[in-house]
Amino acid sequence: MKYIVLSALIFAAGPAAASEEAASKPWKDSSELSYVKTTGNSRNATLSAKNLFNYDWARTSLELSASGLGSKGEEGTTAEQYSAQEKVNCNFSKHNYVFERVGW
């Protein structure tokens, strides 16, 4: 239990220190990591990770994301899921824009 509290404090302190720098940069990057392990009548473990990257220019923006999920049970691997996406947005004026998005 104390390891969970310690890791939560470390992850909470990181964004607070980085928020001052983020205001002057045109890019943003955020990540998520999750691990769940259950025991009892059955034993399962699930690991997932996700990353989102944004870059902004004057009239155009780029967004890249990727994620993965894996689950293991007593019988072996029970589930897997992967995804990757890309989006480009271009603003012509205040009310007119175009974007394209590709995902796998």
N, C-alpha and C positions, 0 to 999 in steps of 0.2 A: 504494500500500500504506500509506503514512504517513497518508493521509486516513481510511482505514478504522480504523486504530489510534486516531487522534485522535477520531473520532466515537464509538468504543466507550468511550473514557475519559470523554467528555462525558456519554453516556447512563448510565454507571455511577455517576458522581458525583451526578447528579440525584436518584435515589431515596434515596441515603444522607442527603442534606440534608433531604429531605421526610419521612423516616420519623419524626422527632420531632414534627412537626405532625400527622401522620396519626392518632396515638393518641387525640387529643381530638375528632376530627371524625367525624360519623356517615356520611360519604360516602367512597367510593373511586372512583378513575378510573384506568384503565390503557389504554395505547395501544401498538400495534405497527405498525411500518412496515418493509417489505422491498422491496428492488430487486435484481434479478438480471439481469445482462446476459452473454450468451454469444456468442462469435464463433468462427469456425473453418470447418467445412464448412457450417454454417448460422448464421444470426444471429437471436437471439431476445432479447427483453427482457420481463421480468415485474415488475409492480408490484402490491403488495398492502398493504392497510391494515385495521386492526381497532381497535375501541374498545369497552371494557366499563365501564359506570357502575353502581355499587351505592349505594343509600341505605338505611340501617337506622333504623327507629323502635323503640319498645319491644317491640311484638309483630308488627310487619309489616316487610317488606323489599321493595324494588323493585330490579330488575335490568334494565338496558337494554344491548343490544349491537348493533353494526352492523359490517359488513365489506364489502370490495370487492376484487376481483382482476381484473387485466387483463393479457393477454399479447399481444405483437406479434411477428410474424415478418417474413420477407422479403415475404410475400404480403399483409401488412396485419394487421389484428386477427385473432388465432387463437382467443382464448378470453376470456370475461368471466363473472364470477360476482359476485352481490350478495346480501346477506342482512341482515335486521333482525329482532330478537327482543325480546320484553318478557316479564317474569315478575314476578308479585306473590305473595308468600308470607305467610300469616297463621298465627301459632301461637296455638291456643286454650289448650293446656296443654303439659306436658312431652312427652306422647306423641301429642297430637292436633293436626293442622294441615291446612290446605287451601292449594292454590296454583293459579294459572291461568297459562298460557303461550301466547303468540301469536307466530308466526314467519312471515316471508315470505322 
